[in-house]
Amino acid sequence: MLEIDNLAVAYGDAQVLHGVSMTVAEGEVVALLGRNGMGKSSLVRAVMGLDAPRIVSGEARMDGTSLTGLRPHQIADCRIGYVPQGRRLFASLTVHEHLRILDRGRPGAWSIERAFEAFPRLAERRYHRGNQLSGGERQMLAIARALMTGPRILLMDEPTEGLAPVTVELVEQILDSLRTERLGILLIEQNLYSALAVADRVVILETGQIVWQGLPAELRGDRTLQERFLGM
């Protein structure tokens, strides 16, 4: 579904990705791992067509259609959803208002009712503003908001960052449930064990290049690999 082909991106004159190629298939969770500053967030920002970084060469394709040159809303219309690092909610909007903005009845999109059914805590907090929610509630809302666009591929940047262990487990359960709905997920994660718990494949970035790809079980059992590329 999503193909990233020899992608190189830069901030100004500083190139941060060097010929990255990978895929995310239907119903597959691919964990993108690596230490801070290795280009993981830059990769998903480039795929989403955000203003920075800029694509130097290569491209991303959705079902064979190039995303190069498209604006973020056009990429979203290609059924790619984005859960940004830090959640990026509107402080003054309520939970219900965040979801209502995107309630357009697109094919495959979640309705507000379905979002509240999947995330009962959001239903309880539907009239609370973004700045009144806990970290876990904000993450639930960020995920629900992305699903309201009807994605077939979901890009998630550090979804468990700053969350309590019990909330991390909840996010893992959400990812498992989305896999059963044949949603492809590209998961950027610093929490190694959380990533390995949900991933079908693992890709490791080091200084903007893919240095290892394999199965979660292979990485879980290789302490040398963990120490070399993840600083574990």
C-alpha positions in Angstrom: 0.0 0.0 0.0 2.6 2.6 1.1 5.9 2.5 -0.7 8.9 4.7 0.3 11.4 4.5 -2.6 15.0 5.8 -2.2 13.8 8.8 -0.2 16.3 11.6 0.6 15.2 14.6 2.6 16.9 17.7 4.0 16.4 20.7 6.3 18.0 23.5 4.3 21.4 22.2 3.3 21.5 19.6 6.0 20.4 16.2 4.6 18.9 14.0 7.2 17.7 10.9 5.2 19.8 9.1 2.6 18.0 6.8 0.2 15.5 5.2 2.5 13.3 2.5 1.0 10.6 0.5 2.8 7.0 -0.5 2.6 3.9 -0.8 4.8 1.3 -3.4 3.7 -2.4 -3.7 4.5 -2.9 -5.0 8.0 0.8 -4.7 8.9 2.5 -2.9 11.8 6.0 -1.7 10.9 8.0 -0.3 13.8 10.6 2.3 12.8 13.2 2.5 15.6 16.4 4.3 16.2 18.0 6.8 18.6 16.9 10.4 18.7 18.0 12.5 15.8 18.3 9.6 13.3 15.5 10.8 10.9 12.4 8.9 12.0 10.1 11.9 12.4 11.6 13.5 9.3 10.6 10.4 7.3 6.9 10.6 8.3 6.8 14.4 7.9 8.2 14.0 4.4 5.6 11.4 3.5 2.8 13.7 4.8 4.1 16.6 2.7 4.7 19.0 5.6 6.6 22.1 4.9 9.8 20.8 6.5 11.8 18.8 5.6 12.0 19.0 1.8 12.4 16.0 -0.4 15.7 16.0 -2.2 15.2 12.8 -4.2 13.1 9.7 -4.3 9.3 9.5 -3.5 6.6 8.0 -1.5 3.7 6.2 -3.3 0.2 5.1 -2.1 -1.1 2.2 -4.1 1.3 3.2 -6.9 0.3 6.9 -7.0 3.1 9.3 -6.2 2.6 11.6 -3.3 5.4 14.0 -4.4 4.2 17.6 -4.7 0.9 17.0 -2.9 -0.2 19.1 0.0 -0.9 17.5 3.4 -4.7 17.6 2.9 -4.3 15.9 -0.5 -2.2 13.2 1.0 -4.8 12.7 3.7 -7.3 12.3 0.9 -5.2 9.4 -0.4 -6.3 7.7 2.9 -3.1 8.3 4.9 -3.6 9.3 8.5 -1.1 11.0 10.8 -0.8 11.0 14.6 1.9 13.6 15.3 4.4 13.6 18.1 3.1 15.7 20.9 -0.6 15.1 19.9 -1.0 18.7 18.5 -4.5 19.3 19.8 -6.4 22.6 19.9 -6.3 23.7 23.5 -9.7 25.6 23.3 -11.7 22.9 21.5 -13.6 20.2 23.3 -13.2 16.5 22.5 -16.4 16.5 20.6 -15.4 19.6 18.6 -12.1 18.0 17.6 -14.0 15.0 16.2 -16.9 17.0 14.7 -14.5 19.0 12.5 -13.6 15.7 10.7 -17.0 14.0 10.7 -17.6 14.1 6.9 -18.8 10.5 6.2 -15.7 9.6 4.1 -15.5 5.9 3.0 -14.0 3.9 5.8 -13.9 6.8 8.2 -14.9 6.4 11.8 -18.0 8.3 13.1 -18.0 10.2 16.3 -20.2 7.4 17.8 -17.6 4.8 16.8 -14.8 6.9 18.3 -16.7 7.2 21.6 -17.5 3.5 21.6 -13.8 2.6 21.0 -12.6 5.1 23.5 -15.1 5.3 26.4 -13.0 7.7 28.3 -13.3 10.3 25.5 -17.1 9.9 25.6 -16.9 10.7 29.3 -14.8 13.8 28.6 -16.5 14.9 25.4 -17.1 18.4 26.7 -13.7 18.9 28.1 -11.2 21.1 26.2 -7.9 19.9 24.8 -5.9 21.5 27.6 -8.1 19.8 30.3 -7.2 16.3 29.2 -4.6 14.0 30.6 -1.7 12.7 28.5 -3.4 9.4 27.8 -6.7 11.1 26.9 -4.9 13.4 24.5 -3.3 10.5 22.8 -6.6 8.7 22.5 -8.1 11.8 20.9 -5.2 12.2 18.5 -5.6 8.6 17.4 -9.4 8.9 17.1 -9.0 12.2 15.2 -6.8 10.5 12.6 -9.2 7.6 12.2 -12.0 10.1 11.4 -10.3 10.7 8.1 -10.8 7.1 7.0 -7.1 6.1 6.6 -5.8 2.8 5.2 -2.3 3.7 6.4 -1.7 5.3 9.7 1.6 7.1 10.5 2.1 7.3 14.3 5.0 9.3 15.8 5.9 8.4 19.4 2.3 7.5 20.5 3.4 6.2 24.0 5.7 9.2 24.8 5.2 10.4 28.3 2.4 8.0 29.1 2.0 5.9 32.3 2.5 2.1 31.8 -1.2 1.3 32.1 -1.9 3.8 29.3 0.9 2.4 27.2 -0.8 -1.0 27.4 -4.0 0.6 26.3 -2.3 2.1 23.2 -0.9 -1.3 22.4 -4.4 -2.8 22.6 -5.6 -0.1 20.3 -2.9 -0.9 17.7 -3.7 -4.6 17.9 -7.4 -3.9 17.2 -6.6 -1.6 14.3 -4.5 -4.4 12.7 -7.5 -6.7 12.7 -9.3 -4.1 10.6 -6.6 -4.4 8.0 -5.1 -0.9 8.7 -1.4 -0.6 7.9 0.6 1.2 10.6 4.0 2.8 10.5 4.9 3.2 14.1 7.8 5.4 15.3 8.6 4.5 18.9 11.3 5.0 21.5 9.8 2.4 23.8 11.5 -0.8 22.4 9.4 -3.3 24.3 6.1 -1.6 23.4 7.1 -1.5 19.7 8.2 -5.2 19.7 4.9 -6.2 21.4 2.8 -4.9 18.4 5.1 -4.9 15.4 5.1 -7.4 12.5 8.4 -6.1 11.2 11.1 -3.8 12.5 13.2 -1.2 10.7 16.1 0.6 12.3 17.4 4.0 11.2 20.9 5.2 11.9 22.1 8.6 10.7 19.3 8.7 8.1 19.9 5.3 6.7 18.3 1.9 7.2 20.9 -0.3 8.9 18.7 -3.3 9.9 15.4 -4.9 9.1 13.9 -8.0 10.5 11.3 -9.7 12.8 10.6 -8.5 16.4 11.8 -11.8 17.8 15.2 -11.4 16.1 15.7 -8.0 17.7 14.4 -9.0 21.0 16.9 -11.8 21.3 20.0 -9.8 20.1 21.4 -7.6 22.9 24.4 -6.6 20.7 22.1 -5.2 18.1 20.1 -3.3 20.7 23.2 -1.8 22.2 24.7 -0.9 18.8 21.8 0.9 17.3 19.3 1.7 20.1 21.7 2.4 23.0 19.9 -0.2 25.2 
